[in-house]
């Protein structure tokens, strides 16, 4: 078994998997959280097993929070395999672990549980605890848990404190809306979010607000709706109204802090604003075309005048804000300014300065 780091969404089984490995290997198991782990604790364990025949398994949760000092303490024992180190994180540890740690270990991504997985687990728990959920309640329990087994079992545990027959309203009393980010919703929710986005894109605020209301009444997570609006603000409105992205980003922050029921007003404001904004997808098409060109082998040499520390570079501010200069070694065209809203003004300004 190599040193390993598991990463994936909450409740996908990272800690459980580490415990299973310790059980199968039949080794001493030490469990820590990086937020409270002290270097002295690690050194004490290392000293205990210096000449031992059996090496311990050290499991560290929230491994992306390990400090550089903590990682340096782990390096020598990982190098000699004096202990087995397993870490877990909801974030990709590639960005937080040092190169030395990564080179001595394997990284494994764990996926969220499928609805079928959660349903099987829920039925097993219900059989064990002699609970009864009708079809509607079971579906909400599974779908609203967004692949998070721990969250699902906790909800089931709390709701079953004083009742054995559990109904949909019992679950919604404790979890009024889904934890879902859209990935595990039923097709009707996909259709509703698609209908809302397309109504905004089509500049129909009444239809957009209607589908927003359907999503809210269906228990959709407000944070998921807000994130989709932020994406739409760049993809479908872009520089025709740059303020749209700012407003939607503010809406996303506000929704996260406030939640339902008041969050519905913030979402409604954003939806109406986006619906009534001029539309342009030029930013979306430009980056798509540029990436496609690179994938097809359009790798250009950077002109010397704009390479780092090159004295041939002409500083535009010394020339009134713009100076003719080569930025690409071959002429490429990706950005097409549309004569819509503020984007029209941007295109006019660029054309004007280039005529001088």
C-alpha positions as a Markdown table, in Angstrom:
| # | Residue | x | y | z |
|---|---|---|---|---|
| 1 | Unk | 0.0 | 0.0 | 0.0 |
| 2 | Unk | 1.6 | 3.3 | -1.0 |
| 3 | Unk | 1.2 | 6.6 | 0.8 |
| 4 | Unk | -2.0 | 8.0 | -0.5 |
| 5 | Unk | -4.2 | 11.1 | -0.6 |
| 6 | Unk | -7.9 | 10.9 | -1.2 |
| 7 | Unk | -9.9 | 13.9 | -2.4 |
| 8 | Unk | -13.5 | 14.4 | -3.3 |
| 9 | Unk | -16.8 | 15.9 | -2.1 |
| 10 | Unk | -18.0 | 15.6 | 1.5 |
| 11 | Unk | -19.6 | 12.3 | 2.5 |
| 12 | Unk | -18.1 | 10.3 | -0.4 |
| 13 | Unk | -16.2 | 7.9 | 2.0 |
| 14 | Unk | -12.7 | 9.2 | 2.2 |
| 15 | Unk | -12.3 | 8.6 | 6.0 |
| 16 | Unk | -14.3 | 5.4 | 5.9 |
| 17 | Unk | -11.9 | 4.1 | 3.2 |
| 18 | Unk | -8.9 | 4.9 | 5.3 |
| 19 | Unk | -10.4 | 3.0 | 8.2 |
| 20 | Unk | -11.2 | 0.0 | 6.0 |
| 21 | Unk | -7.5 | 0.0 | 4.8 |
| 22 | Unk | -6.3 | 0.0 | 8.4 |
| 23 | Unk | -8.6 | -2.8 | 9.3 |
| 24 | Unk | -7.6 | -4.9 | 6.3 |
| 25 | Unk | -3.9 | -4.3 | 6.9 |
| 26 | Unk | -4.4 | -4.9 | 10.6 |
| 27 | Unk | -2.1 | -2.1 | 11.7 |
| 28 | Unk | -2.3 | 0.5 | 14.4 |
| 29 | Unk | -4.4 | 3.4 | 13.3 |
| 30 | Unk | -4.0 | 7.1 | 14.2 |
| 31 | Unk | -6.5 | 9.6 | 13.1 |
| 32 | Unk | -5.8 | 13.4 | 13.0 |
| 33 | Unk | -7.2 | 16.6 | 11.5 |
| 34 | Unk | -4.7 | 19.0 | 10.0 |
| 35 | Unk | -6.4 | 22.0 | 11.6 |
| 36 | Unk | -5.4 | 20.8 | 15.1 |
| 37 | Unk | -2.5 | 18.5 | 14.4 |
| 38 | Unk | 0.7 | 19.2 | 16.4 |
| 39 | Unk | 4.2 | 18.2 | 15.2 |
| 40 | Unk | 5.0 | 16.8 | 18.7 |
| 41 | Unk | 2.1 | 14.3 | 18.2 |
| 42 | Unk | 3.6 | 13.0 | 15.0 |
| 43 | Unk | 7.2 | 12.8 | 16.5 |
| 44 | Unk | 5.9 | 10.8 | 19.5 |
| 45 | Unk | 4.3 | 8.2 | 17.2 |
| 46 | Unk | 7.4 | 8.0 | 15.0 |
| 47 | Unk | 9.6 | 7.3 | 18.1 |
| 48 | Unk | 7.2 | 4.6 | 19.3 |
| 49 | Unk | 7.7 | 2.6 | 16.0 |
| 50 | Unk | 11.4 | 3.1 | 15.3 |
| 51 | Unk | 12.3 | -0.6 | 15.6 |
| 52 | Unk | 8.8 | -2.1 | 15.4 |
| 53 | Unk | 7.9 | -4.9 | 13.1 |
| 54 | Unk | 4.6 | -3.3 | 12.3 |
| 55 | Unk | 4.3 | 0.2 | 10.9 |
| 56 | Unk | 1.3 | 2.4 | 11.9 |
| 57 | Unk | -1.2 | 4.0 | 9.6 |
| 58 | Unk | -1.4 | 7.8 | 10.1 |
| 59 | Unk | -4.6 | 9.3 | 8.7 |
| 60 | Unk | -4.8 | 13.1 | 8.3 |
| 61 | Unk | -8.1 | 14.7 | 7.4 |
| 62 | Unk | -8.3 | 18.2 | 5.8 |
| 63 | Unk | -4.8 | 17.6 | 4.5 |
| 64 | Unk | -4.9 | 20.7 | 2.3 |
| 65 | Unk | -4.5 | 22.6 | 5.6 |
| 66 | Unk | -1.1 | 21.0 | 6.5 |
| 67 | Unk | 1.5 | 23.7 | 7.0 |
| 68 | Unk | 4.9 | 23.5 | 5.3 |
| 69 | Unk | 6.6 | 22.6 | 8.6 |
| 70 | Unk | 4.1 | 19.7 | 9.1 |
| 71 | Unk | 4.8 | 18.4 | 5.6 |
| 72 | Unk | 8.6 | 18.6 | 6.2 |
| 73 | Unk | 8.2 | 16.4 | 9.3 |
| 74 | Unk | 6.3 | 13.8 | 7.3 |
| 75 | Unk | 8.8 | 13.7 | 4.4 |
| 76 | Unk | 11.6 | 11.5 | 6.1 |
| 77 | Unk | 9.2 | 8.8 | 7.4 |
| 78 | Unk | 7.4 | 8.7 | 4.1 |
| 79 | Unk | 10.7 | 8.3 | 2.3 |
| 80 | Unk | 11.8 | 5.4 | 4.5 |
| 81 | Unk | 8.2 | 4.0 | 4.7 |
| 82 | Unk | 8.6 | 3.9 | 8.5 |
| 83 | Unk | 4.8 | 4.7 | 8.6 |
| 84 | Unk | 2.0 | 4.6 | 6.1 |
| 85 | Unk | 0.5 | 8.1 | 5.5 |
| 86 | Unk | -3.0 | 8.6 | 4.2 |
| 87 | Unk | -4.6 | 12.0 | 3.8 |
| 88 | Unk | -8.1 | 13.2 | 2.8 |
| 89 | Unk | -9.4 | 16.5 | 1.6 |
| 90 | Unk | -12.4 | 18.0 | -0.1 |
| 91 | Unk | -9.9 | 20.0 | -2.3 |
| 92 | Unk | -7.4 | 18.7 | -4.8 |
| 93 | Unk | -4.2 | 18.4 | -2.7 |
| 94 | Unk | -2.1 | 19.0 | -5.8 |
| 95 | Unk | -2.3 | 22.7 | -5.0 |
| 96 | Unk | -1.5 | 22.5 | -1.3 |
| 97 | Unk | 1.0 | 19.6 | -0.9 |
| 98 | Unk | 4.7 | 20.2 | -1.6 |
| 99 | Unk | 6.4 | 18.5 | -4.6 |
| 100 | Unk | 8.3 | 16.2 | -2.2 |
| 101 | Unk | 5.1 | 14.9 | -0.6 |
| 102 | Unk | 3.4 | 14.4 | -4.0 |
| 103 | Unk | 6.3 | 12.5 | -5.4 |
| 104 | Unk | 6.2 | 10.0 | -2.6 |
| 105 | Unk | 2.5 | 9.3 | -2.7 |
| 106 | Unk | -0.4 | 8.5 | -4.9 |
| 107 | Unk | -3.4 | 10.8 | -5.4 |
| 108 | Unk | -6.9 | 9.3 | -5.8 |
| 109 | Unk | -10.1 | 11.3 | -6.6 |
| 110 | Unk | -13.3 | 9.9 | -5.0 |
| 111 | Unk | -16.6 | 10.7 | -6.7 |
| 112 | Unk | -19.9 | 11.6 | -5.0 |
| 113 | Unk | -22.2 | 8.6 | -4.4 |
| 114 | Unk | -24.8 | 8.0 | -7.1 |
| 115 | Unk | -28.5 | 8.2 | -6.2 |
| 116 | Unk | -28.6 | 4.4 | -6.5 |
| 117 | Unk | -25.8 | 4.1 | -3.9 |
| 118 | Unk | -27.6 | 6.4 | -1.5 |
| 119 | Unk | -30.9 | 4.6 | -1.9 |
| 120 | Unk | -29.3 | 1.3 | -1.1 |
| 121 | Unk | -27.6 | 2.8 | 2.0 |
| 122 | Unk | -30.8 | 4.5 | 3.1 |
| 123 | Unk | -32.8 | 1.3 | 2.8 |
| 124 | Unk | -30.2 | -0.6 | 4.8 |
| 125 | Unk | -30.3 | 2.0 | 7.5 |
| 126 | Unk | -34.2 | 2.0 | 7.5 |
| 127 | Unk | -34.2 | -1.8 | 7.8 |
| 128 | Unk | -31.7 | -1.7 | 10.7 |
| 129 | Unk | -33.6 | 1.0 | 12.6 |
| 130 | Unk | -37.1 | -0.3 | 11.6 |
| 131 | Unk | -38.0 | 3.0 | 9.9 |
| 132 | Unk | -40.5 | 3.5 | 7.1 |
| 133 | Unk | -40.3 | 6.2 | 4.4 |
| 134 | Unk | -42.8 | 6.4 | 1.6 |
| 135 | Unk | -41.6 | 6.7 | -2.0 |
| 136 | Unk | -41.8 | 10.5 | -2.0 |
| 137 | Unk | -39.9 | 10.9 | 1.3 |
| 138 | Unk | -37.2 | 8.4 | 0.2 |
| 139 | Unk | -36.7 | 10.2 | -3.1 |
| 140 | Unk | -36.3 | 13.6 | -1.3 |
| 141 | Unk | -33.9 | 12.1 | 1.2 |
| 142 | Unk | -31.7 | 10.7 | -1.5 |
| 143 | Unk | -31.9 | 13.5 | -4.1 |
| 144 | Unk | -31.5 | 16.4 | -1.6 |
| 145 | Unk | -28.3 | 14.8 | -0.2 |
| 146 | Unk | -26.3 | 15.5 | -3.3 |
| 147 | Unk | -24.2 | 12.3 | -3.1 |
| 148 | Unk | -23.3 | 13.0 | 0.5 |
| 149 | Unk | -23.8 | 9.8 | 2.5 |
| 150 | Unk | -23.0 | 11.3 | 5.8 |
| 151 | Unk | -25.4 | 14.2 | 5.4 |
| 152 | Unk | -28.2 | 11.7 | 4.3 |
| 153 | Unk | -27.6 | 9.5 | 7.3 |
| 154 | Unk | -27.5 | 12.5 | 9.7 |
| 155 | Unk | -30.8 | 13.8 | 8.4 |
| 156 | Unk | -32.3 | 10.3 | 8.8 |
| 157 | Unk | -30.9 | 10.0 | 12.3 |
| 158 | Unk | -32.3 | 13.4 | 13.5 |
| 159 | Unk | -35.7 | 13.0 | 11.9 |
| 160 | Unk | -36.2 | 9.5 | 13.4 |
| 161 | Unk | -35.6 | 10.7 | 17.0 |
| 162 | Unk | -39.4 | 10.8 | 17.7 |
| 163 | Unk | -41.0 | 8.9 | 14.8 |
| 164 | Unk | -40.6 | 5.7 | 12.9 |
| 165 | Unk | -42.9 | 6.6 | 9.9 |
| 166 | Unk | -41.3 | 9.5 | 8.2 |
| 167 | Unk | -43.0 | 11.7 | 5.6 |
| 168 | Unk | -41.8 | 14.3 | 3.1 |
| 169 | Unk | -42.8 | 17.2 | 5.4 |
| 170 | Unk | -40.8 | 15.7 | 8.2 |
| 171 | Unk | -37.6 | 15.8 | 6.1 |
| 172 | Unk | -38.3 | 19.3 | 4.7 |
| 173 | Unk | -38.8 | 20.6 | 8.3 |
| 174 | Unk | -35.2 | 19.8 | 8.9 |
| 175 | Unk | -33.8 | 20.3 | 5.4 |
| 176 | Unk | -36.0 | 22.9 | 3.6 |
| 177 | Unk | -34.0 | 22.8 | 0.4 |
| 178 | Unk | -31.7 | 20.5 | -1.4 |
| 179 | Unk | -27.9 | 20.4 | -0.8 |
| 180 | Unk | -27.8 | 19.8 | -4.5 |
| 181 | Unk | -25.5 | 21.7 | -6.9 |
| 182 | Unk | -27.5 | 20.5 | -9.9 |
| 183 | Unk | -25.5 | 17.3 | -10.6 |
| 184 | Unk | -27.8 | 14.8 | -9.0 |
| 185 | Unk | -31.2 | 16.4 | -9.6 |
| 186 | Unk | -34.0 | 14.7 | -11.5 |
| 187 | Unk | -34.5 | 15.6 | -15.1 |
| 188 | Unk | -37.3 | 18.1 | -14.3 |
| 189 | Unk | -34.8 | 20.2 | -12.4 |
| 190 | Unk | -32.4 | 20.2 | -15.4 |
| 191 | Unk | -35.3 | 21.3 | -17.5 |
| 192 | Unk | -36.3 | 24.1 | -15.2 |
| 193 | Unk | -32.8 | 25.5 | -14.9 |
| 194 | Unk | -32.5 | 25.2 | -18.7 |
| 195 | Unk | -35.8 | 27.0 | -19.2 |
| 196 | Unk | -34.8 | 29.8 | -16.8 |
| 197 | Unk | -31.4 | 30.3 | -18.5 |
| 198 | Unk | -33.0 | 30.3 | -22.0 |
| 199 | Unk | -35.7 | 32.7 | -21.0 |
| 200 | Unk | -33.1 | 35.1 | -19.6 |
| 201 | Unk | -31.1 | 34.7 | -22.8 |
| 202 | Unk | -34.3 | 35.4 | -24.8 |
| 203 | Unk | -34.9 | 38.6 | -22.7 |
| 204 | Unk | -38.2 | 37.4 | -21.3 |
| 205 | Unk | -38.2 | 38.5 | -17.6 |
| 206 | Unk | -41.7 | 37.1 | -16.9 |
| 207 | Unk | -40.8 | 33.6 | -18.1 |
| 208 | Unk | -37.5 | 33.8 | -16.3 |
| 209 | Unk | -39.0 | 34.7 | -13.0 |
| 210 | Unk | -41.7 | 32.0 | -13.4 |
| 211 | Unk | -39.1 | 29.3 | -13.8 |
| 212 | Unk | -37.1 | 30.8 | -10.9 |
| 213 | Unk | -40.2 | 30.5 | -8.7 |
| 214 | Unk | -40.6 | 26.8 | -9.9 |
| 215 | Unk | -37.0 | 26.1 | -8.9 |
| 216 | Unk | -37.4 | 27.8 | -5.5 |
| 217 | Unk | -40.7 | 26.0 | -4.7 |
| 218 | Unk | -39.0 | 22.7 | -5.8 |
| 219 | Unk | -36.4 | 23.1 | -3.1 |
| 220 | Unk | -33.4 | 24.0 | -5.3 |
| 221 | Unk | -30.4 | 25.3 | -3.5 |
| 222 | Unk | -30.2 | 29.1 | -3.9 |
| 223 | Unk | -26.4 | 29.0 | -4.1 |
| 224 | Unk | -26.6 | 26.7 | -7.2 |
| 225 | Unk | -29.1 | 29.1 | -8.9 |
| 226 | Unk | -26.8 | 32.1 | -8.1 |
| 227 | Unk | -23.8 | 30.3 | -9.5 |
| 228 | Unk | -25.6 | 29.7 | -12.8 |
| 229 | Unk | -26.6 | 33.3 | -13.0 |
| 230 | Unk | -22.9 | 34.4 | -12.6 |
| 231 | Unk | -21.9 | 32.1 | -15.5 |
| 232 | Unk | -24.7 | 33.5 | -17.6 |
| 233 | Unk | -23.7 | 37.1 | -16.9 |
| 234 | Unk | -20.4 | 36.4 | -18.7 |
| 235 | Unk | -21.5 | 33.9 | -21.3 |
| 236 | Unk | -24.6 | 35.6 | -22.6 |
| 237 | Unk | -24.3 | 39.3 | -21.6 |
| 238 | Unk | -20.5 | 39.9 | -21.2 |
| 239 | Unk | -19.2 | 43.3 | -22.3 |
| 240 | Unk | -22.6 | 44.4 | -23.6 |
| 241 | Unk | -23.3 | 45.2 | -20.0 |
| 242 | Unk | -20.2 | 44.5 | -17.8 |
| 243 | Unk | -22.1 | 45.5 | -14.7 |
| 244 | Unk | -24.1 | 42.3 | -15.0 |
| 245 | Unk | -21.2 | 40.2 | -13.7 |
| 246 | Unk | -20.7 | 42.5 | -10.8 |
| 247 | Unk | -24.3 | 42.4 | -9.8 |
| 248 | Unk | -24.5 | 38.6 | -10.1 |
| 249 | Unk | -21.3 | 38.1 | -8.1 |
| 250 | Unk | -22.8 | 40.3 | -5.3 |
| 251 | Unk | -26.0 | 38.3 | -5.5 |
| 252 | Unk | -24.1 | 35.1 | -5.1 |
| 253 | Unk | -22.3 | 36.4 | -2.0 |
| 254 | Unk | -25.6 | 37.7 | -0.5 |
| 255 | Unk | -27.5 | 34.5 | -1.2 |
| 256 | Unk | -24.8 | 32.5 | 0.6 |
| 257 | Unk | -25.0 | 34.7 | 3.7 |
| 258 | Unk | -28.8 | 35.1 | 3.8 |
| 259 | Unk | -30.4 | 32.0 | 2.5 |
| 260 | Unk | -34.1 | 31.4 | 2.0 |
| 261 | Unk | -36.7 | 32.9 | 2.2 |
| 262 | Unk | -35.2 | 36.4 | 1.6 |
| 263 | Unk | -32.7 | 35.0 | -0.9 |
| 264 | Unk | -35.5 | 34.6 | -3.4 |
| 265 | Unk | -35.8 | 38.4 | -3.7 |
| 266 | Unk | -32.1 | 38.8 | -4.5 |
| 267 | Unk | -32.3 | 36.0 | -7.1 |
| 268 | Unk | -35.4 | 37.7 | -8.6 |
| 269 | Unk | -33.6 | 41.0 | -8.9 |
| 270 | Unk | -30.6 | 39.4 | -10.6 |
| 271 | Unk | -32.9 | 37.4 | -13.0 |
| 272 | Unk | -34.9 | 40.5 | -14.0 |
| 273 | Unk | -31.7 | 42.5 | -14.5 |
| 274 | Unk | -30.1 | 39.9 | -16.7 |
| 275 | Unk | -33.3 | 39.4 | -18.7 |
| 276 | Unk | -33.4 | 43.2 | -19.4 |
| 277 | Unk | -29.7 | 43.5 | -20.3 |
| 278 | Unk | -28.3 | 43.7 | -23.8 |
| 279 | Unk | -26.9 | 40.3 | -24.8 |
| 280 | Unk | -23.5 | 39.4 | -26.3 |
| 281 | Unk | -21.6 | 36.0 | -26.3 |
| 282 | Unk | -18.4 | 37.5 | -27.8 |
| 283 | Unk | -16.3 | 36.7 | -24.7 |
| 284 | Unk | -17.6 | 33.1 | -24.8 |
| 285 | Unk | -16.9 | 32.5 | -28.5 |
| 286 | Unk | -13.5 | 34.3 | -28.4 |
| 287 | Unk | -12.0 | 32.0 | -25.7 |
| 288 | Unk | -13.5 | 29.0 | -27.4 |
| 289 | Unk | -11.9 | 29.9 | -30.7 |
| 290 | Unk | -8.6 | 30.7 | -29.1 |
| 291 | Unk | -8.4 | 27.4 | -27.2 |
| 292 | Unk | -9.4 | 25.5 | -30.3 |
| 293 | Unk | -6.6 | 27.2 | -32.3 |
| 294 | Unk | -4.0 | 26.2 | -29.6 |
| 295 | Unk | -5.3 | 22.6 | -29.5 |
| 296 | Unk | -4.8 | 22.5 | -33.3 |
| 297 | Unk | -1.2 | 23.5 | -33.0 |
| 298 | Unk | -1.2 | 27.3 | -33.3 |
| 299 | Unk | 1.7 | 27.8 | -30.9 |
| 300 | Unk | 3.3 | 31.1 | -31.8 |
| 301 | Unk | 6.7 | 32.5 | -30.8 |
| 302 | Unk | 6.2 | 35.5 | -28.5 |
| 303 | Unk | 7.5 | 38.7 | -30.3 |
| 304 | Unk | 10.8 | 39.8 | -28.7 |
| 305 | Unk | 9.5 | 43.3 | -28.0 |
| 306 | Unk | 7.0 | 42.0 | -25.4 |
| 307 | Unk | 9.2 | 39.3 | -23.8 |
| 308 | Unk | 10.3 | 39.9 | -20.3 |
| 309 | Unk | 12.9 | 42.7 | -19.7 |
| 310 | Unk | 13.2 | 43.6 | -23.4 |
| 311 | Unk | 14.3 | 47.2 | -24.1 |
| 312 | Unk | 12.5 | 47.3 | -27.4 |
| 313 | Unk | 9.1 | 47.3 | -25.6 |
| 314 | Unk | 7.1 | 50.5 | -26.2 |
| 315 | Unk | 5.2 | 51.5 | -23.1 |
| 316 | Unk | 1.8 | 52.7 | -24.3 |
| 317 | Unk | 1.3 | 55.3 | -21.5 |
| 318 | Unk | 4.4 | 57.1 | -22.9 |
| 319 | Unk | 2.5 | 57.5 | -26.2 |
| 320 | Unk | -0.8 | 58.8 | -24.9 |
| 321 | Unk | -2.3 | 55.4 | -24.1 |
| 322 | Unk | -1.7 | 53.5 | -27.3 |
| 323 | Unk | 1.2 | 52.8 | -29.7 |
| 324 | Unk | 1.4 | 50.6 | -32.7 |
| 325 | Unk | 3.4 | 47.5 | -31.7 |
| 326 | Unk | 3.5 | 43.8 | -32.5 |
| 327 | Unk | 1.9 | 41.5 | -29.9 |
| 328 | Unk | 1.4 | 38.4 | -32.0 |
| 329 | Unk | 4.0 | 36.9 | -34.4 |
| 330 | Unk | 1.1 | 36.0 | -36.8 |
| 331 | Unk | -2.2 | 37.8 | -37.2 |
| 332 | Unk | -5.0 | 35.9 | -35.5 |
| 333 | Unk | -8.6 | 37.1 | -35.0 |
| 334 | Unk | -10.8 | 35.8 | -32.2 |
| 335 | Unk | -12.7 | 38.8 | -30.7 |
| 336 | Unk | -15.6 | 40.3 | -32.7 |
| 337 | Unk | -17.1 | 43.3 | -30.9 |
| 338 | Unk | -20.9 | 43.4 | -31.4 |
| 339 | Unk | -22.6 | 46.8 | -31.8 |
| 340 | Unk | -24.6 | 46.1 | -28.6 |
| 341 | Unk | -24.7 | 48.1 | -25.4 |
| 342 | Unk | -21.3 | 49.0 | -23.8 |
| 343 | Unk | -19.5 | 46.4 | -26.1 |
| 344 | Unk | -20.4 | 48.6 | -29.1 |
| 345 | Unk | -18.5 | 51.5 | -27.4 |
| 346 | Unk | -15.5 | 49.3 | -26.7 |
| 347 | Unk | -15.3 | 48.3 | -30.4 |
| 348 | Unk | -15.6 | 51.9 | -31.5 |
| 349 | Unk | -12.8 | 53.0 | -29.2 |
| 350 | Unk | -10.4 | 50.4 | -30.5 |
| 351 | Unk | -11.2 | 51.2 | -34.1 |
| 352 | Unk | -10.7 | 54.9 | -33.4 |
| 353 | Unk | -7.3 | 54.6 | -31.8 |
| 354 | Unk | -6.0 | 52.3 | -34.6 |
| 355 | Unk | -7.0 | 54.9 | -37.2 |
| 356 | Unk | -4.7 | 57.5 | -35.8 |
